[in-house]
C-alpha cells in the first residue's frame, strides 16, 4: 500500500515542536559557557563540563529510539516521548541559571553542570522521536521536504533563542553583567522564556499530529505485522539488548558508516564553536586577556574591574547575535535546500555547504578589534568593535553548513533504513553526533591550553580545518541505488 502524501501544513505541524526545542538548545549553546564561567569554571575545563551533552545523547537516544519503535498507545508512538522530554527540559532551563541558590548544599558550578546534564538528557529524549516522526509520517518522495522544513524551524527557533538575552538587555533593559558566582538577570529571564516557548510548541505538535495506527503503519511500510509482533514479544535481558545494539552497529547500512566519517569532522567542529566562541571573541575582538577566564587570577584580584565585566557581558551578548545570524542564514538556506539538492544532488550540496562552513571558521582570525561601530539591529542600536560586526560575514558560511548538517545526512540515510527499526537506527546514528563531541570535549581544552596557550581564536581555526575535512569525506559516501533525490529520481553516487 502506497503511503499518502501529506499536505504542506501537516508536514509543518510535524516539526513545529522542534522550533521550541531548538529555542532552548540555542539558549544553552550561546550561554552555557558564559554561565559556567560566571559560576567559576576555568577556560580549559569548559569542554569537560560540556561533555555531558554528547554523553546524554549517546546513552539516551538509542534507548528512546528503541522504546519508541515498540510503543503503540492512544497517545501515539513518538508523541509521549516528545512531550515528556519537553517537560523535563523546561525544568532544567528554569534551574540552571539559578545555580547560585544551591550554594548552601552544593557548589553552584557543580549544580549548574547537573542542570546542564538534565537539559541535555531531556533535549535528547525529545529530539530523537522528532527525527523518527518525520520518517514515520512523511513518504519517501517528501522526505527531503520534511527534513528541510525541520531544518527551517530549527533555525527559526535558534535565531529567537540566541538573540533573546541581547534583546532583554538592550530593548527591555535588564542587566547583562554578573557578580562573582552569579548569573546575569538577562540570561536568567531568557531561560524562563525559552522553557515556556519549548513547552508551547511541543504541545502544538503533539495535539495537531495524529500518528498512524499500527495496522496502517505496517501496510505503508511493508512490514509483516505477525513477524514484528513475534520479535517484539520476545523477553530479552539487558545483556541481550546490548548485544542486539552491537549487532545493529556491526550490520548498519554502508551509507550510515560512511556518513559517520563526515559526521565526525563536522560535529567535532560544531562542539568547539559552541564551547569556545564566547572566550574567542572576548579575547580576540574585545581585547580581554586570557587571564580573566582563569578563576585563580579572578580570586587573586578579588573583584573583576568594571571595564572587564562590561566587555565580557557585551561579548557574551554579541555571541548571541552571531549565533542568531548563522541560524538565520541557515533558515534562509533551508528554504532553497530542497531545490538545490534536487537539482545538483545531495552529495555535492552537502560537500559544498560544509566547505563554506569550514572557510567561515577559518576566517574568524581576520576580524580583530577595530574602531567602535554603531550597529542598527532594528530592535535597538548597539556599539561594538568593527571586528565584531565583521564576524557576521563568516556566519553566512557557518549557517549554510549548519542547515545542511541538520537535513542532508538524514535525507541521505532515511531510505536505507528498515522501517521497523527506524527509531533505533536513528538513535544509533546519534553515536556519530555524540562520539565526535566527546572526543572534542576531551581534547579541545587540552589543545587550547598546551598548544594555543589559552588563545581561544586558534581553537576556532582548528574547527575550520575539521569542517573542510568533513566536506572532503562527503565525496566518499555511496548512496543506495534505490534512494531518491526528494522527488523519486535516483541520485548518482
C-alpha positions in Angstrom: 0.0 0.0 0.0 1.4 3.4 -1.0 1.8 5.9 1.8 -0.2 9.1 1.0 1.5 12.4 0.6 0.8 14.9 3.4 -0.5 18.5 2.9 2.3 21.0 3.4 0.9 22.4 6.7 0.7 18.9 8.2 4.4 18.4 7.4 4.9 21.8 9.0 3.0 20.8 12.2 5.0 17.6 12.5 8.2 19.6 13.1 6.8 22.8 14.8 7.8 21.5 18.2 11.4 21.4 17.1 11.3 25.2 16.9 10.8 25.3 20.7 13.4 22.5 21.3 15.9 24.5 19.3 14.9 27.7 21.0 16.0 26.1 24.3 19.0 24.4 22.8 20.2 27.7 21.3 20.0 29.4 24.6 22.1 26.6 26.1 24.7 26.8 23.2 25.1 30.5 23.4 25.0 30.9 27.2 26.2 27.7 28.9 29.9 28.6 28.7 29.0 32.1 29.9 27.0 30.7 32.8 29.6 28.2 33.8 32.4 30.8 33.6 30.4 33.2 35.8 29.9 30.3 38.3 33.7 29.7 38.4 34.7 27.2 35.7 38.2 27.9 34.2 38.7 28.2 30.4 40.3 24.9 29.5 37.8 22.9 31.7 34.7 24.3 29.9 34.8 21.5 27.3 34.8 18.9 30.2 31.5 20.4 31.5 30.1 20.3 28.0 30.9 16.6 27.7 27.6 15.8 29.4 25.8 16.9 26.3 27.1 14.2 23.9 27.2 11.6 26.7 23.5 12.1 27.3 22.9 11.8 23.6 25.0 8.6 23.4 23.1 7.0 26.3 19.6 8.4 25.8 18.9 8.4 22.1 19.3 4.7 21.3 17.3 3.7 24.3 14.5 6.2 23.5 14.6 5.2 19.8 14.3 1.5 20.6 11.5 2.2 23.1 9.5 4.4 20.7 9.8 1.8 18.0 8.0 -0.6 20.3 5.4 1.9 21.7 1.8 1.9 20.4 -0.8 3.5 22.7 -3.6 6.0 22.5 -1.2 8.9 22.8 0.8 7.7 19.8 4.2 6.2 19.1 6.7 9.1 19.3 4.5 11.8 20.9 4.7 10.5 24.5 8.5 10.7 24.5 8.5 14.1 22.8 6.2 15.6 25.4 8.0 14.0 28.4 11.3 15.3 27.2 10.0 18.8 26.7 8.7 18.9 30.3 12.0 17.7 31.7 14.0 20.2 29.6 11.8 23.1 30.7 12.5 22.2 34.4 16.3 22.1 33.7 16.1 25.5 32.0 14.4 27.0 35.0 17.0 25.8 37.4 20.4 26.0 35.6 20.8 29.9 35.6 19.7 29.9 39.2 22.6 27.6 40.3 23.6 30.2 42.9 20.6 29.2 45.1 22.3 25.8 45.6 25.3 27.3 47.4 24.0 26.1 50.8 24.3 22.4 49.8 26.3 22.2 46.6 28.8 24.3 44.7 26.9 26.4 42.2 29.3 25.4 39.4 28.5 21.7 40.1 24.8 22.3 40.4 24.9 24.2 37.0 26.7 21.2 35.5 24.0 18.8 36.8 21.3 21.0 35.3 23.2 21.1 32.0 23.1 17.3 32.1 19.4 17.2 32.8 18.6 19.6 30.0 20.7 17.7 27.5 19.2 14.4 28.5 15.7 15.9 28.1 16.6 17.5 24.7 17.8 14.1 23.5 14.6 12.4 24.7 12.6 14.9 22.7 14.8 15.2 19.6 15.2 11.6 18.6 11.5 10.8 18.3 11.1 14.0 16.3 13.6 12.7 13.8 11.8 9.4 13.6 8.4 11.0 13.5 9.2 12.6 10.1 10.4 9.3 8.8 7.2 7.6 10.1 4.7 10.1 8.7 6.3 11.5 5.6 6.5 9.3 2.4 9.9 8.9 0.7 9.2 11.4 -2.1 8.5 14.1 0.5 11.4 13.2 2.8 13.8 15.9 1.8 11.0 18.4 2.1 10.2 17.1 5.6 13.7 17.4 6.9 14.2 20.8 5.2 11.1 22.1 7.0 12.5 20.7 10.2 15.8 22.5 9.5 14.0 25.7 8.8 12.0 25.6 12.0 15.1 24.6 14.0 16.9 27.7 12.8 13.9 30.0 13.4 13.9 28.8 17.0 17.7 29.2 17.1 17.5 32.8 15.9 14.9 33.6 18.6 16.7 31.8 21.4 20.2 33.2 20.5 19.0 36.8 20.4 16.8 36.7 23.5 19.4 37.7 26.1 20.6 40.6 23.9 17.0 41.8 23.4 16.3 41.5 27.1 19.4 43.7 27.8 19.2 46.3 25.0 15.5 46.6 24.5 13.9 45.6 27.8 16.7 47.0 29.9 17.7 44.0 32.1 21.2 43.9 33.5 23.7 41.8 31.5 26.7 41.8 33.8 27.1 39.2 36.5 28.6 39.4 40.0 31.1 36.7 41.0 29.4 33.4 41.4 26.1 34.6 39.9 24.4 34.8 36.5 23.2 37.9 34.7 19.5 38.7 35.1 19.1 38.9 31.3 20.3 35.3 31.0 18.0 34.0 33.8 14.9 35.5 32.3 15.9 34.3 28.8 15.9 30.7 30.1 12.5 31.2 31.7 11.0 32.4 28.4 12.8 29.6 26.5 11.3 26.9 28.6 7.8 28.3 28.1 8.3 28.5 24.3 9.6 25.0 24.3 6.6 23.5 26.0 4.1 25.5 24.0 5.5 24.5 20.6 5.8 20.8 21.5 2.2 20.8 22.7 1.2 22.1 19.3 2.9 19.2 17.5 1.6 16.6 19.9 -2.0 17.9 19.7 -2.0 18.5 16.0 -0.3 15.3 14.9 -2.2 12.0 14.7 0.2 9.2 14.2 -0.7 6.2 12.1 -2.2 3.2 13.9 -0.1 0.1 13.8 -2.1 -1.6 11.0 -1.8 1.5 8.7 1.8 2.0 9.5 2.8 -1.6 8.8 0.8 -1.5 5.5 2.5 1.7 4.4 6.0 0.5 5.3 5.5 -3.1 4.0 6.1 -4.6 7.4 5.0 -8.2 8.3 2.8 -7.5 11.3 2.9 -11.1 12.6 6.7 -11.3 12.4 7.1 -7.9 14.0 4.8 -8.9 16.9 6.8 -12.1 17.5 10.0 -10.1 17.6 8.7 -7.5 20.0 7.1 -10.2 22.2 10.4 -11.7 23.0 11.6 -11.0 26.5 15.2 -10.0 26.4 17.6 -9.4 29.2 19.6 -6.1 29.3 22.7 -8.0 28.1 20.7 -9.4 25.2 19.5 -6.0 24.3 23.1 -4.6 24.4 24.2 -7.5 22.2 21.3 -6.5 19.8 22.6 -2.9 19.7 26.1 -4.3 19.0 24.8 -6.4 16.1 22.9 -3.4 14.6 26.1 -1.4 14.8 28.1 -4.1 13.0 25.4 -4.6 10.3 24.5 -0.9 9.9 23.9 0.2 6.3 27.1 1.1 4.4 25.7 4.6 3.9 25.5 5.1 7.6 29.1 4.0 8.2 30.4 6.4 5.5 28.3 9.3 6.8 29.8 8.6 10.3 33.1 9.9 9.0 31.5 13.1 7.7 29.7 13.5 11.0 32.9 13.1 13.0 34.6 16.1 11.4 31.5 18.3 11.3 30.3 17.7 14.9 33.9 17.9 16.2 33.9 21.5 14.7 30.5 22.4 15.9 31.3 21.4 19.5 34.3 23.7 19.5 32.2 26.6 18.2 29.6 26.2 20.9 32.1 25.9 23.7 34.7 28.5 22.7 33.2 31.2 20.6 32.5 33.4 23.7 36.0 33.4 25.0 37.4 33.5 21.5 35.7 36.8 20.5 36.0 38.2 24.1 39.8 37.9 23.7 40.3 38.5 20.0 37.8 41.2 19.4 37.2 42.9 22.8 40.8 42.5 23.8 40.2 40.8 27.2 43.2 38.8 28.3 43.0 35.1 28.8 43.9 35.6 32.5 40.3 37.0 33.0 39.0 33.5 32.3 41.2 31.9 35.0 39.4 31.5 38.3 42.7 31.6 40.2 43.5 35.0 38.7 40.0 36.2 39.5 40.4 35.1 43.1 43.7 36.9 43.4 42.3 40.2 42.3 39.2 39.9 44.5 36.8 41.9 42.2 36.5 42.0 38.4 37.2 45.5 37.1 34.1 47.2 35.8 35.5 47.5 32.2 36.4 43.8 32.1 33.0 42.8 33.3 31.3 45.1 30.8 33.5 43.7 27.9 32.7 40.1 28.9 29.0 41.0 29.1 29.0 42.7 25.7 30.9 39.9 24.1 28.6 37.3 25.5 25.6 39.2 24.2 27.2 39.5 20.7 27.8 35.8 20.6 24.0 35.5 20.8 23.8 37.8 17.8 26.4 35.8 15.9 24.6 32.5 16.7 21.3 34.1 15.7 22.9 35.2 12.5 24.2 31.8 11.5 20.8 30.3 12.4 19.0 33.0 10.3 21.3 32.2 7.3 20.7 28.5 7.9 16.9 29.1 7.9 17.1 31.1 4.6 19.3 28.4 3.0 16.9 25.7 4.3 14.1 27.2 2.1 16.2 26.6 -1.0 17.9 23.4 0.2 15.4 21.0 -1.3 15.5 22.6 -4.8 19.3 22.9 -4.7 19.7 19.2 -3.6 17.1 18.1 -6.2 19.0 20.0 -9.0 22.6 19.3 -8.1 22.3 16.2 -6.0 22.5 15.6 -2.2 26.3 14.9 -2.1 27.5 18.0 -4.0 25.1 20.2 -2.0 26.3 18.7 1.3 30.0 18.9 0.5 29.9 22.5 -0.7 27.9 23.5 2.4 30.5 22.0 4.7 33.3 23.6 2.8 31.7 27.1 3.2 31.3 26.4 6.9 35.0 25.5 7.3 36.1 28.6 5.5 33.8 30.6 7.8 35.5 29.3 10.9 39.0 29.9 9.4 38.2 33.5 8.6 37.4 34.3 12.3 41.0 35.2 12.8 40.8 38.0 10.2 38.4 40.1 12.4 40.1 41.6 15.4 39.3 44.7 17.5 38.8 47.8 15.4 37.1 51.2 15.9 33.8 51.3 17.9 31.0 51.0 15.3 27.3 51.7 15.8 25.0 48.9 14.5 21.3 49.1 13.9 19.7 45.8 14.7 16.1 47.0 14.1 15.0 46.4 17.7 17.8 48.5 19.0 21.2 50.1 18.2 24.4 49.0 19.8 28.1 50.0 19.6 30.6 47.2 19.1 34.2 46.9 17.8 34.4 46.8 14.0 35.8 43.3 14.2 32.6 42.1 15.9 30.5 43.4 13.1 32.8 41.8 10.5 32.2 38.4 12.1 28.7 38.4 10.6 30.4 37.5 7.3 31.8 34.1 8.4 28.4 33.3 9.9 27.0 33.0 6.3 29.2 30.0 5.7 28.6 28.6 9.1 24.8 28.9 8.6 24.9 27.2 5.3 26.9 24.3 6.8 24.5 24.1 9.8 21.4 23.9 7.6 23.0 21.0 5.6 24.1 19.2 8.7 20.6 19.2 10.1 19.0 17.9 6.9 21.3 16.2 4.4 22.6 13.3 6.5 19.1 12.3 7.4 17.7 12.7 3.9 20.6 10.6 2.5 20.2 8.0 5.3 16.5 7.6 5.9 15.6 5.5 2.8 18.3 3.0 3.6 16.9 2.1 7.0 14.4 -0.7 7.7 11.0 0.8 8.6 10.5 -1.4 11.7 13.8 -0.2 13.2 13.9 3.5 12.1 13.8 4.8 15.6 16.6 2.6 17.0 18.8 3.2 13.9 18.2 7.0 14.2 19.3 6.6 17.8 22.4 4.7 16.8 23.1 7.3 14.2 23.3 9.7 17.0 26.5 7.9 18.0 28.0 9.7 15.0 27.0 13.0 16.6 27.8 12.2 20.2 31.2 10.5 19.7 33.0 13.3 18.0 31.7 15.8 20.6 33.0 13.5 23.4 36.4 13.4 21.6 36.3 17.1 21.2 35.4 17.7 24.8 38.4 15.5 26.0 40.9 17.0 23.6 39.9 20.6 22.8 40.6 22.1 26.3 43.9 20.3 26.4 44.9 21.6 22.9 43.7 25.1 23.9 45.9 25.1 27.0 49.0 23.2 25.8 49.2 24.2 22.2 47.4 27.5 21.9 48.3 29.0 25.4 44.5 29.6 26.0 44.2 31.8 23.0 40.8 30.6 22.0 40.7 32.1 18.5 43.1 29.3 17.3 40.8 26.6 18.5 38.1 28.1 16.3 40.6 27.9 13.3 41.1 24.2 14.2 37.3 23.8 13.9 37.5 25.2 10.4 40.1 22.7 9.3 37.9 19.9 10.6 34.9 21.1 8.7 36.9 21.2 5.5 37.9 17.6 6.1 34.2 16.8 6.6 33.5 18.3 3.2 36.1 16.1 1.5 34.8 13.0 3.2 31.3 13.5 1.7 32.8 12.6 -1.6 33.4 9.1 -0.4 29.7 8.5 0.7 27.9 6.0 -1.6 24.1 6.4 -1.7 21.7 3.4 -2.0 20.7 2.8 -5.6 17.0 2.9 -4.6 17.4 6.2 -2.8 15.6 9.2 -4.3 16.6 12.8 -4.5 13.4 14.1 -2.9 11.1 13.6 -5.9 11.7 10.0 -6.6 14.5 10.3 -9.1 17.7 8.4 -8.3 20.9 10.2 -7.5 24.3 9.1 -8.8 26.7 8.1 -6.0 
